[in-house]
Amino acid sequence: GQNIDQPTEMTATEGAIVQINCTYQTSGFNGLFWYQQHAGEAPTFLSYNVLDGLEEKGRFSSFLSRSKGYSYLLLKELQMKDSASYLCAVRTGTASKLTFGTGTRLQVTL
Amino acid sequence: DGGITQSPKYLFRKEGQNVTLSCEQNLNHDAMYWYRQDPGQGLRLIYYSQIVNDFQKGDIAEGYSVSREKKESFPLTVTSAQKNPTAFYLCASRLGGFNSPLHFGNGTRLTVT
C-alpha cells in the first residue's frame, strides 16, 4: 500500500515564509507533485520533483529526498491569496496513477 | 481556450437513483481520471483511462462505472450501489509522460438524499 502524510492545518503571517512537509511510504516511486486548491475549486499544479533536490519557481519552491521519503513545499513572501489547501501527490511505477495526501490547509493572517 | 468541462456544478438526487456526471476535455489528452474528495480525506481515485476503450479501477471503484468511447469524454455513473455518494467529484486529464501534471475540471458537487 501507499501512505502519504501531511499536517492538517498551518497558520502563517503575511510576508513570512512557510514550509509544508510531506512524507510518503510507497513502492516504485516515480515522481511527486504539489497542487494548490482553493475552497470549492479545482486543484492547480504547482511543482514536480522526481530527482533529489530543490526546484524553484518564483515564490514557490519544492524539495525532494527520495532516500528519506520526504518532500516540502516552501512558500515565500506569503500573500493573503495563498490561503488554500496544498496537496502532495505521489506517482508510482509505470502506471498513470497519482495518489494524493489529505492536504494541508494553510491560513495566512495579517 | 482548451480545458476540462464538468457539468453540472451542483447535482441533487434521491437515494436509489443512478446519476451520470459529465467530463469533457479539448486538450487532446490521452489519460483521464475521476477522483472523489471528501472533507479530511483528500482526493481518492475512482477510475482512470489511459486510452480510448480502456479503463482501470482506482482505489474506490465499487458503486461506480465509467466509459471511454471517445478521447474527449469520460463520463462517470454513480450507481445506487454506492453507499455514500454525496461528495465533490473531480475529473482530470493529462497529456502523457511521467512529468506531465494532471489538469482538473471545476468539479461537480453531488448531494444524494
Interface residues (C-beta under 8 A of the other chain):
Chain A: T8 N30 G31 F33 Y35 G40 E41 A42 P43 T44 F45 Y48 V50 L87 A89 R91 A95 S96 K97 L98 T99 F100 G101 T102 G103
Chain B: A31 Y33 Y35 G40 Q41 G42 L43 R44 L45 Y48 Q50 Q56 G58 D59 L90 R94 F98 N99 P101 L102 H103 F104 G105 N106 G107
